[in-house]
Amino acid sequence: MTIKDLRLKRKLSQSQLAEQLNISASTVYRWEQGSTAPSINQYRGLCKIFGYSVMDEVTFGGADNDK
């Protein structure tokens, strides 16, 4: 699943997710477009929000991740 898939599954807007991570909505947009990637600290925040473990973080957003 991608960050966008997980966000939509939780019924969060880009702005709501950004607020939880203390970042701008445009940053979330750029992640979802693939033009930038989250930092390791941002990945940790995403994992916490979406219920992933640190080990899942390695494949977060990968095409082979079936979560």
Secondary structure, DSSP 8 states (H G I E B T S, - for coil): --HHHHHHHTT--HHHHHHHHTS-HHHHHHHHHTSS---HHHHHHHHHHHT--TTGGGGTT-TT---
